[in-house]
């Protein structure tokens, strides 16, 4: 799947983005129901210090994985073209 899982707290709006494969593996290892409607209830808003509100249940959404743009191959220089022409003679 080419998307990450965005988890948003329903109370305070704090968000976190996780790799989808890792979350699916975590749910399967614990034999939890990974259905889209039930999975949100497994999350708790928890943070370092006073960041999280402690509320259970979250809104889940998918966000696309940012991919680097495809690079084009380098174009031959005039010197390369001349060398190729000389080679073919």
ROBA-746686 format. One line per 5 residues: number of its first residue (from 0); their letters; for each residue x, y, z of C-alpha. Coordinates in nm, 4 decimals. Each point is the difference from the previous one (the first is absolute). Last residue first. Layout:
N
NUM> a> X/Y/Z  ... $
end
This chain:
89
88> xxxxx> 3.2950/0.5578/-3.8791  -0.2158/-0.1060/0.2965  0.2627/0.0907/0.2589  0.0457/0.3476/-0.1441  -0.3752/0.0674/0.0241 $
83> xxxxx> -0.0049/-0.1266/0.3591  0.2966/0.2208/0.0932  -0.1700/0.3029/-0.1608  -0.3242/-0.0696/0.1910  0.1893/-0.0369/0.3289 $
78> xxxxx> 0.1865/0.3281/-0.0604  -0.3276/0.1767/-0.0795  -0.1325/-0.1197/0.3345  -0.2317/-0.2967/0.0445  -0.3083/0.0573/0.2098 $
73> xxxxx> -0.0040/-0.1349/0.3526  -0.2824/-0.2406/0.0805  -0.3167/0.1629/0.1252  -0.0660/-0.0053/0.3719  -0.3285/-0.1237/0.1382 $
68> xxxxx> -0.1443/0.2349/0.2584  0.0582/-0.1055/0.3601  -0.3024/-0.1644/0.1544  -0.2157/0.1343/0.2802  -0.2118/-0.2818/0.1373 $
63> xxxxx> -0.3679/0.0767/-0.0435  -0.2111/0.0662/0.3098  -0.2593/-0.2462/0.1252  -0.2501/0.0908/0.2686  -0.0858/-0.1147/0.3492 $
58> xxxxx> -0.2007/0.1951/0.2597  0.0908/-0.1004/0.3511  -0.1355/-0.1761/0.3022  0.1203/0.0395/0.3552  0.0763/0.3357/0.1604 $
53> xxxxx> 0.3227/0.0416/0.1956  0.0392/0.3735/-0.0784  0.3460/-0.0313/-0.1512  0.2759/0.2619/0.0084  0.0279/0.0391/0.3803 $
48> xxxxx> 0.3258/-0.1899/0.0389  0.0825/-0.2141/-0.3013  -0.3155/-0.1018/-0.1771  -0.3054/-0.2184/0.0167  -0.3269/0.0260/-0.1866 $
43> xxxxx> -0.1168/-0.3620/0.0106  -0.0497/-0.2258/-0.3018  -0.1865/-0.3324/0.0031  -0.3385/0.1643/-0.0700  0.1176/0.1080/-0.3438 $
38> xxxxx> 0.0410/-0.3618/-0.1113  -0.3703/-0.0865/0.0257  -0.1380/0.1856/-0.3030  0.2979/-0.0770/-0.2253  -0.0030/-0.3700/0.0856 $
33> xxxxx> 0.3266/-0.1049/0.1666  -0.1634/-0.2066/0.2726  0.2824/-0.0826/0.2363  0.1871/-0.3309/-0.0104  0.2940/0.1584/0.1863 $
28> xxxxx> 0.2561/-0.0711/-0.2723  -0.2635/0.0895/-0.2616  -0.0519/0.3489/0.1464  0.3745/0.0722/0.0142  0.0519/-0.1324/-0.3552 $
23> xxxxx> -0.2794/0.2258/-0.1288  0.1514/0.2995/0.1834  0.3462/-0.0672/-0.1404  -0.1285/-0.0444/-0.3554  -0.1943/0.3269/0.0167 $
18> xxxxx> 0.3068/0.2050/0.0908  -0.1064/0.2466/0.2706  -0.1078/0.3649/0.0000  -0.0984/0.1700/0.3246  -0.2591/0.2647/0.0735 $
13> xxxxx> -0.1205/0.2021/0.2987  -0.3580/0.1207/-0.0556  -0.0813/0.0468/0.3700  -0.3113/-0.2167/0.0349  -0.0299/-0.2200/-0.3114 $
8> xxxxx> 0.3730/-0.0722/-0.0001  0.1300/-0.0360/-0.3565  0.1823/-0.3061/-0.1353  0.1452/0.0282/-0.3503  0.0847/-0.3380/-0.1516 $
3> xxxx> 0.2586/0.0101/-0.2764  -0.0686/-0.0794/-0.3633  0.1396/-0.2001/-0.2874  -0.1430/-0.3370/0.0980 $
end
